[in-house]
Amino acid sequence: MSAKAGRVRLAKQPDSLFHTCIRFVAKNLQLYKDIEYLELLPALVKNAIFLNVVRVHKGFHDEELPRLLLNSTLTRVNLSTSTITDGLLALLSEKCPHLRSLTLTEGNYRFTRAGLEAMIKQLGKLQHLYAKHCPVIDDEFVRLLTASCPHLDTLDLESCKNVGDGSADGLRDMPLVRLNVAHTGITDKFLKAIANERCGKTLEDLNVGHCPITSDGLAALPWDTIKYIGFEGCSIEDLDIVGFGKHLKYIYWTISN
């Protein structure tokens, strides 16, 4: 048999009827919001519709549709591309008590500090929070977050300009594995504050890029668990004093001028 004859062309498998229906309903969701049975759909169907609206149809921009779809089986919610209001945050805390992961990044932030705080106080099982470029997040909120969500292990606050060294007060006792505070106001003081605490001993992935960090701050870290670190744009002049650990797999940085 020739090589050409021996080739097997795999035909693209058609989408399942379930996913075809989910896409159709998600695309035309506005037409169904006043129909009673939408709220009665099984949780599996609701969750699939919710995910499709966010990924494909530019998110949610009112509170009525999320009110019908959010439910207690959801453990991961992505609100990127959506208009996020105090009302939507209140729905999350009311209808998703078992939430483990919440993505606000790339959403249209229309919520207040009070609305964000009220939600976080009700999400005690939260483990992952992604909220880049959020102007209402500051050190005080980080302290509230860590007090309310003791199982938090992933926190992405990149470009939250009001986050600074004071956030270490809450983070130092957290079992954080991944922390992104690039483009914030943290300094060497922050790294030294978490270095020998629980947070410093559990971190595997740390990004402090474009912060006023120096070699002195990096050298304070224990480096026992860190595998990935980014400090692009920082004033790092002498890497010899840092003492990278044996587990380090990736460094992202640029040489300062």
C-alpha positions in Angstrom: 0.0 0.0 0.0 1.4 3.4 -1.0 1.9 6.1 1.6 -0.7 8.2 -0.1 -3.2 5.3 -0.2 -2.5 4.6 3.5 -3.4 8.0 4.7 -6.7 8.2 6.6 -8.6 11.4 6.4 -10.5 12.1 9.6 -13.7 13.9 8.9 -14.6 16.7 11.3 -17.2 15.4 13.7 -20.5 17.3 13.8 -21.3 19.2 17.0 -23.6 17.3 19.3 -27.3 18.3 19.4 -26.8 19.5 23.0 -24.0 22.0 22.1 -25.9 23.1 18.9 -29.0 23.9 21.0 -26.9 25.7 23.7 -25.3 28.0 21.1 -28.7 28.8 19.6 -30.3 29.6 22.9 -27.2 31.7 24.0 -27.3 33.7 20.8 -31.0 34.5 21.2 -31.1 34.6 25.0 -32.8 38.0 25.1 -35.9 36.4 23.4 -36.3 33.9 26.2 -35.8 36.1 29.3 -39.6 36.5 29.9 -40.4 32.8 29.4 -40.9 31.0 32.7 -39.3 27.7 31.8 -35.8 29.3 31.4 -35.4 29.5 35.1 -36.6 25.8 35.4 -33.8 24.5 33.1 -31.4 21.9 34.7 -28.3 23.4 36.2 -26.1 21.7 33.6 -27.9 23.5 30.8 -27.9 26.9 32.6 -24.2 26.6 33.2 -23.5 25.8 29.5 -25.6 28.7 28.4 -23.9 31.1 30.8 -20.4 30.1 29.6 -21.3 30.4 26.0 -22.7 33.9 26.4 -19.4 35.1 28.0 -17.1 33.3 25.6 -19.0 33.9 22.3 -21.6 36.6 22.7 -19.8 39.5 24.5 -21.1 38.8 28.0 -24.1 39.9 30.0 -25.2 43.6 30.1 -28.2 43.4 32.4 -29.1 41.6 35.6 -32.2 39.8 34.5 -30.5 37.0 32.5 -27.9 36.2 35.1 -30.6 36.1 37.7 -32.2 33.3 35.7 -29.0 31.3 35.0 -26.8 31.6 38.1 -27.3 28.7 40.5 -25.7 26.9 43.5 -23.9 24.3 41.4 -21.6 26.9 39.8 -18.1 26.9 41.2 -16.4 28.9 38.4 -17.8 32.2 37.0 -16.1 34.3 34.3 -17.6 37.8 33.9 -15.0 39.1 31.4 -16.7 41.0 28.6 -19.7 41.6 30.8 -21.0 44.8 32.5 -20.4 44.1 36.2 -22.7 46.1 38.5 -23.4 45.9 42.3 -26.6 44.1 41.4 -24.7 41.4 39.5 -22.2 41.0 42.3 -25.1 40.6 44.8 -26.6 37.9 42.6 -23.3 36.0 42.7 -23.1 36.0 46.5 -26.8 35.0 46.7 -27.0 32.3 44.1 -23.4 30.9 44.0 -22.4 30.2 47.6 -19.9 27.4 46.5 -18.0 29.7 44.1 -14.3 28.7 43.9 -13.1 30.9 41.0 -14.2 34.3 39.9 -12.9 36.3 36.9 -13.7 40.0 36.8 -10.7 40.9 34.5 -11.7 42.5 31.2 -15.2 43.2 32.4 -16.8 46.6 32.2 -16.5 47.6 35.9 -19.6 49.5 37.0 -19.7 48.3 40.6 -18.8 50.3 43.8 -16.4 49.5 46.5 -19.4 48.7 48.8 -20.8 46.3 46.3 -17.5 44.4 45.9 -17.0 44.2 49.7 -20.6 42.9 50.3 -20.0 40.1 47.7 -16.6 39.0 49.0 -17.9 38.7 52.6 -20.3 36.0 51.3 -17.8 34.0 49.2 -15.9 32.2 51.9 -15.0 29.2 49.6 -13.3 31.4 47.0 -9.9 30.2 45.9 -9.1 32.1 42.7 -9.8 35.8 42.1 -8.8 37.6 38.9 -9.4 41.4 38.9 -6.9 43.3 36.9 -7.1 47.1 36.4 -9.7 47.4 39.2 -9.6 51.0 40.6 -11.6 50.2 43.8 -9.2 47.5 45.0 -6.7 48.8 47.5 -4.8 47.5 50.6 -7.9 47.7 52.8 -9.9 45.6 50.4 -7.1 43.0 50.2 -7.2 42.7 54.0 -11.0 42.1 53.8 -10.5 39.6 51.0 -8.0 37.5 52.9 -10.1 37.6 56.1 -13.2 36.5 54.2 -11.6 33.9 51.9 -9.1 31.9 53.9 -8.6 29.3 51.2 -7.5 31.8 48.6 -4.5 30.5 46.6 -4.5 32.5 43.4 -4.8 36.3 43.3 -4.3 38.4 40.2 -4.4 42.2 40.9 -2.2 43.4 38.1 -2.5 47.1 37.4 -4.7 47.7 40.5 -2.9 51.0 41.1 -4.1 51.4 44.7 -2.5 48.2 45.9 0.7 48.8 47.8 2.8 47.5 50.7 -0.1 47.6 53.1 -1.6 44.6 51.3 1.1 42.4 52.9 -0.7 42.7 56.2 -3.5 40.4 54.8 -1.5 38.3 52.4 1.3 37.2 54.6 -0.8 34.5 56.3 -2.4 33.2 53.1 -1.5 29.9 51.4 -1.0 31.7 48.1 0.4 29.7 45.2 0.1 32.3 42.5 0.3 36.0 43.0 0.3 38.7 40.3 0.9 42.3 41.6 2.7 43.6 38.5 2.1 47.4 37.8 1.0 48.1 41.4 2.7 50.1 44.1 4.4 47.4 46.1 8.1 47.8 47.0 10.8 45.8 48.6 9.0 46.3 51.9 6.2 44.1 50.6 8.5 41.2 49.7 10.3 41.4 53.0 7.0 41.4 54.9 5.7 38.2 53.2 9.1 36.4 52.8 9.2 34.4 56.0 5.5 34.1 56.5 3.1 31.5 55.2 2.6 33.3 51.9 6.4 33.4 51.2 6.7 29.7 51.9 3.9 28.6 49.6 4.4 30.9 46.5 5.2 29.1 43.3 4.4 31.8 40.7 5.1 35.5 41.5 4.9 38.5 39.2 6.1 41.9 40.5 7.0 43.4 37.1 7.1 47.2 36.7 7.0 47.7 40.5 9.7 49.6 42.4 11.4 46.3 43.4 15.2 45.9 43.7 17.6 43.0 44.2 17.4 43.6 47.9 13.7 42.7 48.0 14.1 39.6 45.8 17.0 38.4 48.0 14.7 38.4 51.0 12.4 35.7 49.5 13.1 32.2 50.8 13.0 30.7 47.2 12.1 27.3 48.5 9.0 26.9 46.4 9.1 29.6 43.7 9.1 28.1 40.2 8.1 31.2 38.1 8.9 34.8 38.7 8.5 37.9 36.6 10.3 41.2 37.4 10.4 42.9 34.1 10.9 46.7 34.4 12.3 46.5 37.9 15.6 48.0 39.1 17.5 44.7 39.4 21.2 45.4 39.1 22.8 42.4 40.9 21.2 39.0 40.4 24.1 37.3 42.2 22.7 38.3 45.6 19.3 37.0 44.9 20.1 33.3 45.4 17.5 31.7 43.2 16.2 28.3 44.4 16.7 24.9 42.8 13.0 24.7 41.8 13.0 27.8 39.6 11.9 27.1 36.1 11.3 30.5 34.5 12.4 34.1 34.9 10.8 36.9 33.0 12.8 40.2 33.3 14.7 42.8 31.3 18.1 44.4 32.2 17.6 47.9 33.6 19.4 50.8 32.1 
